[in-house]
Amino acid sequence: MPKNEQAIKNPKENASHSTNSGWQSYLTAMLGRNVPEASRQWYVRQLKAFISHLKIEGTSLAAVHGDEVKSYLRLRGADSSLEGWQFIQCVEALEIYFADVLQPAWLNDIDWAYFKASSKALDIDHPTIARASIHGQLRNNSRVAPLGAEYAPSIQALVNAIRLRHFSIRTEQTYVHWVERLFRSTKNKPVDHMGAAEVENFLSDLALRRNVSPSTQSLALTSIAFFFREVLQRPLEGMEFARAKRSRRLPVVLSPLEMKALLDNMSGVYLLMAGLMYGSGMRLMECIRLRVKDVDFHYSQLTVRDGKGKKDRVVPLPQRYSKVLHAHLVGVKALHDSDLKDESLGEGRGEVFLPHALDKKYPNAAKEWAWQYVFPSSRLSRDPRSGVTRRHHLHENSLQKAIKKGATLAAIPKQVNSHALRHSFATHLLETGTDIRTVQELLGHADVSTTMIYTHVLNRPGMPPVQSPADRL
């Protein structure tokens, strides 16, 4: 057995060895990573479990290859009974050893952040599965007091009205949220006794005491007005309330140099996702939900399905990331084939979530390669609605955190988020002379006036650039 492996497997017996021993090096590495003292023994156990797995496979720790590490992490990720924090601990235990102690040549072949970001379990109100959740099952926010049972029929009626009109799950969650807040503000007043006065007080309170933005107050009004008009059949008219002061906000746009710096400080699957978002103008969830069938390498385009406003559109596939995306899909296909063959996963193996009850119309479609997510999670998740264990897409928070981290590393002094990539896409197209109607179509805007916001951040909005008087001194 190699020295490092022996030292790690028997830390007590090797406590007196030199600081260059594998065990001491691993302890030092954990200290450098600020692993809490109480957690270190568990990191050691995770590493020992990996060593035991290698022994069964006939491989030593010193001779292990990156593919074997990834295979092991996928095996652990397939255990849906494993808590998210336990899986993160497993990934970090191996990462610390290989990155800080062994430092093999294949180290950069493993996207550690991707594995760690896939630990989050699906919620009942997850943006993809919630639309098909069981009738009337709504989000349970433990941070606020639950509404009284007398309000349940009204909330259910609101959900029915929203789903009858095929609004998005995000819209449903937003409308329910504001109507519930209105109910709480009335101090248990019956719904039949609520009217314009209660709504006016609630909206004024949002502006005066809670100091919300104009868009937030407008969203609250839209949600509540829908409830009174479509559910209670009592439209709100002639209301007078304090309005939040509206101010014009310009989008955050990165310069081409800043955009390059951001992407240079990202890696792995998140670099690919960020590159596609900037190169195509996709929104965050449009990228996250991308399916294999929506990638067209021949025509160099991506098809966005069910975008904002329930609209499909076609966006360009950046040539810069075409080969990278193709190689990525080869790995995803191998993962999917492995899921299909692994009978230990039980019912639902190799399946993916299908929207709009397509799983009933096409029973075998969930296992087809074309329907798989382009960016699948490294872990299997148990669907809280159906109880089926399947491989879902990456959680959107993981990409947002990766973009924020890349901006911090690139020292970009702007509030960079995922939507800044979309803003930069539109602005840079206009800067290079692309027609604004073309940009409107690529962004999926219903009205060109929405796209016009990007002309305000250009140096040449259709006229010669303005020169500062100070530059003429």
C-alpha positions, 0 to 999 in steps of 0.5 A: 500500500502506498505510504500516503494511503497507509498514513491516511487509513491509520492516522493514530499509528502514523501520528509520529511520522514526519509532516510530509506524511499523507495523513499530516498533509491532509490535516494541514490541508483541512486547516488551510481550508478552514474545515471545522475541527468537529468535521475533520474526522468525518472528512477522514471517514469519507476519504477512507470510504473512497479508499475502501471503494478503490480496494474493491475495484482493485485500484490504489489511491496513488494510481487513481484517475479522474474518471474513477473519482467522477464515477465514485461521486456519481455513485454516491450522488445516486444514493437519494437517501444521502443528505445534501450536506453529507454529499458535499462533505464527500466531495470536499473530502476528496477535493482537499486530498487531490487538490492540496495533497496529491495534486495529480495531473488530471486535477483540472478534469474534475469540476468540483463546484459542479458536484457540490452545487448539485446537493440541494434537494427539490422543493415542492414549489421548485420552478420546474415541478411545481406546476404539476404539483398535486392540486392545491398544494402550495408553498409552506414558508416556515418563516411566517405564521400560517394563514387561518383555515378560513382563507384556504378556499380563497387561496385555492380559488386563486390558484385555480384561476391562475392555472386555468389561464396557464400562467407560469409557476413564477406568476402563481407563486407571486400572486399567492404571496401578495394575496396572503400578505394582504390577508395577514395585514387585515388581522383575520378580517373575513374575505367577504368584508375586504374591499378597496379600503383594506387594499389601499391601506396595504399598498400605502403601508408598502410605500410609506413604512416598508419603503418598497420599490415602485415595481414591487408595489405595482406587482402587489397591486396587480396580484391583488387586483387579479384576485378581486376581479377574477376570484371574488368578481369584485373589481377594484376601482377608483383607489387612492393610495400612497405610491412609491416614487418611481425612478428610472433604472438603467441595466447593468452592462459589462464592457467587452473587456469586463465580459472577457475578464468575467468568463476568464475567471469562471471554469467548468460547466458554469463557464459554458452556461455563462458563455451561452447566456452572454452569447445568446441572450437567454435568461437564467431559467431558460439556460437551466432548463435547456434540453438536448432536443433544443440544441441544433449544431447544424444551424448553430442555434438554440430553441428556447421553449416556454420562455417568458410569456409562454413564447418559444424563440430561436437564439444563436449558438455561439461558435466559440462554445459549440465544440465545448457544448458538443463535448459536454453533451458527450459526457451527459449522454454517457451519464444518461446511458449509465442511469438507464443501465443502473437497475439499482436506481429502481423506478424512474431510473434514467427519466427526466421531468416532462412538462404539461403531463407529456409523461402521460401522453408519451410514456417512454419520452422521459427516458429518451435522450432528446428530452434530457437536460443539457445541464443535469444535476450530478445527484439524483433527486426525489420528486416531492410530488410523485415520489419518483427518483430522477435526475433533474437539472442544476439548481439555478442558485449554483450558476448565480453563485458562480457568476458572482464569484467570477465577477469578484475574482475579476474585480469588476466594480459593478453589481454583476448577476446572471441578468447582466449577461443578457443586458450585455448581449443586447447592448453589444449587439446594438453597439455593433450595428444590429437592428433593434428589431432583431435584438427585440426578437432575440430577447423575446420582448413583446414590444420594442419599447422594452428593448429601447432601454438598451439604447440609453447605455450606448455611447452612440444611440443613433447620433454622434458621441457626446464629448465632454467639455472637459476633454476639449480643454 
